Amino acid sequence: MEESITMKRTFGILAMILLTVMAGTAFGQMIPTGELMGTVSEAGHAALPGVTVTISSPSLMLPQIAAVTNEKGLYKFFSLPSGRYKVVFEIQGFKTLIREGIIISAET
């Protein structure tokens, strides 16, 4: 019985050390990324909340990522790999706006 408790404690300590080493290794291999953020407003400069902003790029792991503008019309995308992006803005009652060739440069 005492041997089993000692083995469990040893395993727990080894697991914690292993996780710490793995976290340090993962942190050391960080890839530089960039951001895309902005404000959506209508022609009269009034902020537009609730706009779906969708980005796509061959640089992304997923084919596309979407966000919705907040009450001030703001949207933000973080941790984006460098590349050329397509950005689509959609909300009911307005014409869809598409911007292509948006270049994101990763910060080092």
Secondary structure, 3 states (H helix, E strand, C coil): CHHHHHHHHHHHHHHHHHHHHHHHHHHHCCCCCEEEEEECECCCCCECCCCEEEEECCCCCCCEEEEECCCCCEEEEEEECCEEEEEEEECCCCCCEEEEEEEECCCC
